[in-house]
């Protein structure tokens, strides 16, 4: 990891530039995959699966028997851990439900907003170097709570033809309705367009490599909703003299082990903390089972010493980290300075790993400075907000002339007429003589 002491402001962006793999060849490749799946369906999916994952693949769908059998491969300790995570994630996300509240904006004019579940959603779970069954929990739980009717999951099968049992077990426990053995950009295409076997969905969630990310962005441009623009995982640790260098190093490396394109940043005003953390990173790196991946990621990662707190705050908010750890004295007070971040972890005993798995917050978060404008996944991600209004005759008499004036000012005669014709009707009804039945 490179160490920077008091870098000038005009170098901040270049120092922390995210790893970029974008190129024209990547886009052309992904566009071709999307086209093939869109036009040839299951045939194309099987070809890609045999080429990239399992050369003996014959079936895209995961059978109920395969899902049921997964439980026997899961240890009791892991089952208990998954159950605890499910409970905490459910508790946190259930509190996000919005209860409709009717507002009378003026007499006889009532307005309200209601959350309606997105009927069909798709979840992508990478296979790659780690079975991310925790992401199944993070996406399927709020989808189920929101009331989504179809929750489909795509994940690549290994060379053996099997999906990791923890992914299948997590899917079964969280209400996923169907699972498919498809990975990469072709999985995104299958969910976006639908095939003979895979149903199309209205919104696609989940992380992935550069091909998956590019595929999501391309289908989004065609009108298929996605959770957010996303890139490689990242963490920033803001630390002062009260921080523990060993803790900081562990947090940085926990992000680095995701992959060679991840990024970890330490921001501090203490050169002592910076140097001690650097030594700890080198020491702890030697103990990791994924040392090679973590080591390659450290090349993208930086330790930055800035002269004062205001510089640290400005740098922190400009970077807009996916994960932000505040290892500082009175972290809660310091957190009031946070304007841009995906998820924030306060104090020396709030490791980002806990949020990744089981505290209850969601770990599907904006990266690559998108936290300046995007939120992480929540219950809201799985619903649409539809507004309603109900206007009585008296209400229309009150607001109608206002609308007529506004419509005329925009030269929209038909808009005015839609109000005027009703007001005329109301006036006629009021002027009718009373009819008595003898």
C-alpha positions in Angstrom: 0.0 0.0 0.0 1.3 3.4 -0.9 1.7 6.0 1.8 1.0 9.7 1.1 1.9 12.5 3.5 -0.1 15.7 3.1 -0.8 15.4 -0.6 -2.1 18.7 -2.2 -5.8 18.9 -2.9 -5.4 18.9 -6.6 -3.9 15.4 -6.4 -6.6 13.8 -4.3 -8.8 12.5 -7.1 -5.8 11.0 -9.0 -4.5 9.3 -5.8 -7.8 7.5 -5.1 -8.8 6.8 -8.7 -10.8 3.6 -8.7 -9.5 0.7 -10.7 -11.0 0.9 -14.2 -11.3 -2.0 -16.6 -13.6 -0.3 -19.0 -12.8 -0.6 -22.7 -14.5 -0.8 -26.1 -13.8 -4.6 -26.4 -15.7 -5.3 -23.2 -18.8 -3.4 -24.3 -18.8 -5.1 -27.7 -18.4 -8.5 -26.0 -21.3 -7.9 -23.6 -23.5 -6.4 -26.4 -23.0 -9.6 -28.4 -23.9 -11.8 -25.4 -27.1 -9.8 -24.8 -28.0 -10.1 -28.4 -27.4 -13.9 -28.5 -29.5 -14.5 -25.4 -32.3 -12.2 -26.6 -32.6 -13.9 -30.0 -31.6 -17.5 -29.2 -32.8 -17.9 -25.6 -31.9 -21.2 -23.7 -29.7 -22.4 -26.6 -27.4 -19.4 -26.1 -27.5 -19.8 -22.3 -26.3 -23.4 -22.5 -23.5 -22.5 -24.9 -22.2 -19.8 -22.6 -22.6 -22.0 -19.5 -20.6 -24.9 -21.2 -17.9 -22.4 -22.3 -17.4 -20.5 -19.1 -18.7 -22.7 -16.2 -19.6 -26.4 -16.6 -18.7 -28.0 -19.9 -21.2 -30.8 -19.2 -24.2 -28.6 -18.4 -27.5 -29.9 -19.7 -30.1 -28.1 -17.6 -30.4 -24.4 -16.6 -33.0 -24.7 -13.9 -32.2 -26.0 -10.3 -34.6 -28.7 -9.3 -36.6 -28.7 -6.0 -34.6 -31.9 -5.1 -31.3 -30.1 -5.5 -32.5 -27.3 -3.3 -33.8 -29.6 -0.6 -30.6 -31.6 -0.6 -28.5 -28.6 0.1 -29.5 -28.5 3.7 -27.6 -31.8 4.4 -24.3 -30.1 3.4 -24.7 -27.2 5.8 -23.2 -27.5 9.3 -25.4 -26.7 12.3 -23.2 -23.8 13.2 -23.7 -22.3 9.8 -27.4 -22.9 9.9 -27.6 -21.1 13.2 -25.5 -18.2 11.9 -27.7 -17.8 8.8 -30.8 -17.9 11.0 -29.4 -15.1 13.2 -28.5 -13.0 10.1 -32.0 -13.6 8.7 -33.6 -12.4 11.9 -31.5 -9.2 12.1 -31.8 -8.3 8.5 -35.6 -8.9 8.6 -36.0 -6.8 11.8 -34.1 -3.9 10.3 -35.8 -3.9 6.9 -39.3 -4.6 8.2 -39.1 -1.2 10.1 -38.7 0.5 6.7 -42.3 -0.2 5.6 -44.1 3.0 4.8 -47.7 3.2 6.1 -49.9 5.3 3.7 -51.0 8.6 5.2 -53.8 10.7 3.7 -53.1 14.4 3.5 -55.9 16.9 2.9 -54.0 19.6 1.0 -57.1 21.8 1.0 -60.8 21.2 1.7 -62.1 18.3 -0.3 -58.7 17.5 -1.9 -57.1 14.4 -0.4 -53.7 12.9 -1.5 -51.7 9.9 -0.4 -48.9 7.6 -1.5 -48.8 3.9 -1.3 -45.9 1.4 -1.8 -46.7 -1.4 -4.3 -44.3 -4.3 -4.7 -42.4 -4.8 -7.9 -44.0 -8.1 -9.1 -40.9 -9.8 -10.6 -37.4 -9.2 -9.5 -34.1 -11.0 -10.3 -31.1 -11.5 -8.1 -27.6 -12.2 -9.4 -25.2 -13.9 -7.1 -21.6 -14.2 -8.3 -19.8 -17.6 -8.2 -16.2 -16.6 -8.9 -13.8 -16.9 -6.0 -16.3 -16.9 -3.1 -19.9 -18.2 -2.7 -21.7 -15.0 -1.7 -24.7 -16.5 0.0 -24.8 -13.4 2.3 -25.9 -11.4 -0.7 -28.9 -13.8 -1.1 -30.0 -12.8 2.4 -29.5 -9.1 1.6 -31.6 -9.1 -1.5 -34.2 -11.9 -1.0 -35.3 -10.8 2.5 -36.4 -7.2 1.6 -37.9 -8.5 -1.7 -40.0 -11.0 0.3 -41.0 -8.3 2.9 -42.0 -5.9 0.1 -44.3 -8.6 -1.3 -42.6 -9.4 -4.6 -44.4 -12.3 -6.2 -41.5 -13.7 -8.2 -38.0 -13.7 -6.9 -35.7 -15.5 -9.3 -32.0 -16.1 -8.6 -29.2 -16.7 -11.1 -25.8 -17.9 -10.1 -23.1 -19.9 -12.1 -22.6 -23.6 -11.4 -19.1 -24.9 -10.8 -17.2 -27.3 -13.0 -18.8 -30.1 -11.1 -22.2 -28.9 -12.1 -23.3 -27.9 -8.6 -24.1 -24.6 -7.0 -22.6 -24.0 -3.6 -25.1 -25.5 -1.0 -25.0 -22.4 1.2 -26.4 -20.3 -1.7 -29.3 -22.8 -2.3 -29.9 -23.1 1.5 -30.1 -19.3 1.9 -32.4 -19.0 -1.1 -34.7 -21.6 0.3 -34.9 -19.9 3.7 -35.6 -16.4 2.3 -38.4 -17.1 -0.2 -36.6 -17.2 -3.6 -39.1 -18.7 -6.0 -36.8 -20.2 -8.6 -33.1 -20.7 -9.2 -31.1 -20.9 -12.4 -27.5 -22.2 -13.1 -26.4 -19.2 -15.1 -23.6 -16.7 -14.6 -22.0 -13.6 -16.1 -23.6 -11.2 -18.6 -25.7 -14.0 -20.0 -27.6 -14.3 -16.6 -28.4 -10.6 -16.8 -29.6 -11.0 -20.3 -31.8 -14.0 -19.4 -33.5 -12.0 -16.6 -33.8 -8.8 -18.7 -35.4 -10.5 -21.8 -36.7 -13.8 -20.6 -36.1 -17.2 -22.3 -38.0 -20.4 -22.7 -36.9 -21.3 -19.2 -36.0 -18.1 -17.4 -38.9 -15.6 -16.8 -38.1 -11.9 -17.5 -38.1 -9.6 -14.5 -38.8 -5.9 -14.0 -35.7 -5.1 -11.9 -32.3 -6.8 -11.5 -30.2 -6.7 -8.3 -26.8 -8.0 -7.3 -23.1 -7.5 -7.7 -20.8 -9.0 -10.3 -17.6 -8.6 -12.3 -17.0 -6.1 -15.1 -19.1 -8.1 -17.6 -22.1 -8.3 -15.2 -21.8 -4.6 -14.4 -21.7 -3.6 -18.0 -24.6 -5.9 -18.9 -26.7 -4.4 -16.1 -25.9 -0.9 -17.4 -26.8 -1.8 -21.0 -30.1 -3.5 -20.2 -30.9 -0.5 -17.9 -30.5 1.8 -20.9 -33.2 -0.4 -22.6 -35.6 0.1 -19.8 -35.0 -2.7 -17.4 -34.5 -1.3 -13.9 -31.4 -2.2 -11.9 -30.5 -1.7 -8.2 -27.7 0.9 -8.8 -24.5 1.4 -10.9 -21.9 -0.6 -9.1 -18.2 -1.4 -9.4 -15.6 -3.2 -7.3 -16.0 -3.1 -3.5 -14.3 -0.4 -1.5 -13.7 0.8 2.1 -12.4 3.9 3.7 -11.2 4.0 7.3 -10.9 7.4 9.0 -8.7 7.1 12.1 -7.1 9.1 14.8 -4.8 8.3 17.7 -7.5 6.3 19.5 -7.7 3.8 16.7 -6.0 0.3 16.8 -3.6 -0.2 13.9 -4.3 -3.9 14.0 -8.0 -3.4 13.7 -7.6 -0.9 10.8 -5.3 -3.3 9.0 -7.9 -6.1 9.4 -10.6 -3.9 8.0 -8.5 -2.8 5.0 -7.6 -6.4 4.2 -11.2 -7.7 4.6 -12.0 -5.5 1.6 -8.9 -6.3 -0.3 -9.6 -10.0 -0.3 -12.8 -9.5 -2.4 -10.7 -9.3 -5.5 -7.8 -7.6 -7.3 -10.0 -4.6 -8.3 -11.1 -3.8 -4.8 -9.8 -0.7 -3.0 -9.1 0.2 0.6 -8.1 3.7 1.9 -6.9 4.8 5.3 -7.3 8.5 6.1 -5.6 9.9 9.2 -3.8 13.0 10.5 -1.4 10.7 12.5 1.7 9.6 10.7 2.3 7.2 13.6 -1.1 5.4 13.0 -0.3 5.4 9.3 3.1 3.7 9.7 1.9 1.2 12.3 -1.1 0.3 10.1 1.2 -0.3 7.1 3.3 -2.6 9.1 0.2 -4.5 10.4 -1.1 -4.9 6.8 2.1 -6.6 5.7 2.0 -8.8 8.8 -1.6 -9.9 8.5 -1.4 -10.3 4.8 0.9 -13.3 5.3 -1.9 -15.2 7.3 -4.6 -14.9 4.7 -5.9 -17.9 2.7 -6.7 -15.5 -0.2 -3.3 -13.7 0.1 -2.7 -13.4 -3.6 -6.0 -11.7 -4.3 -5.6 -9.4 -1.3 -2.0 -8.6 -2.2 -3.0 -7.6 -5.7 -5.7 -5.4 -4.3 -3.3 -3.5 -2.0 -1.8 -2.1 -5.2 -5.0 0.0 -5.6 -5.1 0.9 -1.9 -3.6 3.9 -0.2 -2.7 5.3 3.3 -3.1 9.0 3.3 -2.0 11.4 6.0 -3.7 14.9 6.0 -2.8 17.8 8.2 -6.1 18.7 9.8 -9.7 17.5 10.4 -11.3 19.7 7.8 -9.1 18.3 5.1 -10.1 14.8 6.3 -13.8 15.6 6.2 -13.5 17.1 2.7 -11.5 14.2 1.4 -13.9 11.7 3.0 -17.0 13.2 1.5 -15.4 13.7 -1.9 -14.4 10.0 -2.0 -17.9 8.9 -1.1 -17.0 5.4 0.1 -19.2 2.4 -0.2 -18.1 1.4 3.3 -16.9 4.1 5.7 -15.4 3.2 9.1 -15.0 6.0 11.7 -12.3 4.8 14.1 -12.1 8.1 15.9 -12.8 9.5 19.4 -16.5 10.3 19.7 -17.4 8.6 16.4 -21.1 9.5 16.7 -20.3 13.2 16.9 -17.9 12.9 14.0 -20.5 11.0 11.9 -22.5 14.3 11.7 -19.9 15.4 9.1 -20.7 12.5 6.8 -22.5 13.6 3.6 -21.6 10.9 1.2 -21.2 7.2 2.0 -23.0 3.9 1.4 -22.9 2.6 5.0 -21.1 4.0 8.0 -19.5 2.0 10.9 -18.9 3.9 14.1 -16.1 3.3 16.6 -13.3 0.7 17.0 -15.7 -2.2 17.6 -17.9 -1.8 14.5 -16.0 -3.8 11.8 -17.4 -3.6 8.3 -17.7 -7.4 8.2 -20.6 -7.3 10.7 -22.6 -5.1 8.3 -21.6 -7.5 5.4 -23.3 -10.4 7.2 -25.5 -10.0 10.2 -26.0 -6.6 11.9 -29.2 -6.0 9.9 -28.2 -3.2 7.4 -27.9 -4.0 3.8 -24.5 -4.7 2.2 -25.6 -3.9 -1.4 -24.2 -0.4 -1.6 -23.2 2.2 -4.2 -19.5 2.3 -5.2 -17.3 4.4 -7.4 -18.5 7.8 -5.9 -22.1 6.9 -6.6 -22.9 7.3 -2.9 -23.0 11.0 -3.7 -26.4 10.4 -5.3 -27.5 6.8 -4.7 -28.6 4.9 -1.6 -27.9 1.3 -0.7 -30.6 -1.4 -1.2 -33.5 -1.2 1.2 -37.2 -2.1 1.3 -37.8 0.9 -1.0 -35.7 -0.7 -3.7 -38.4 -3.4 -4.2 -41.4 -1.2 -4.4 -42.9 1.6 -6.5 -44.4 4.6 -4.8 -47.8 5.3 -6.4 -49.6 8.5 -5.6 -53.4 8.7 -5.3 -55.9 11.6 -5.0 -59.6 11.9 -4.4 -61.4 15.2 -5.0 -65.0 15.9 -3.9 -67.4 18.3 -5.7 -66.7 20.9 -3.1 -63.0 20.3 -3.4 -63.1 20.8 -7.2 -65.0 24.0 -6.7 -62.2 25.3 -4.5 -59.2 24.1 -6.5 -60.7 24.1 -10.0 -60.4 27.9 -10.8 -56.7 27.7 -9.8 -56.1 24.8 -12.2 -58.0 26.7 -15.0 -55.8 29.7 -14.5 -52.6 27.6 -14.5 -53.7 25.6 -17.6 -54.6 28.8 -19.6 -51.2 30.3 -18.7 -49.5 27.3 -20.4 -52.0 27.4 -23.3 -53.3 23.9 -22.6 -57.0 24.4 -23.4 -57.9 20.7 -23.0 -56.5 20.7 -19.5 -58.6 23.7 -18.6 -61.7 22.1 -20.2 -61.4 18.9 -18.2 -61.9 21.1 -15.1 -64.4 23.5 -16.5 -66.8 20.9 -17.8 -67.1 19.5 -14.3 -67.5 22.8 -12.7 -70.3 23.6 -15.2 -72.0 20.3 -14.3 -71.8 21.0 -10.6 -73.3 24.5 -11.1 -76.2 23.0 -13.3 -77.0 20.4 -10.6 -77.2 23.1 -8.0 -79.4 25.3 -10.1 -81.9 22.5 -10.9 -85.3 23.1 -9.2 -86.2 20.6 -6.4 -88.4 17.8 -7.7 -91.0 16.5 -5.2 -92.6 13.1 -5.6 -96.4 13.3 -4.8 
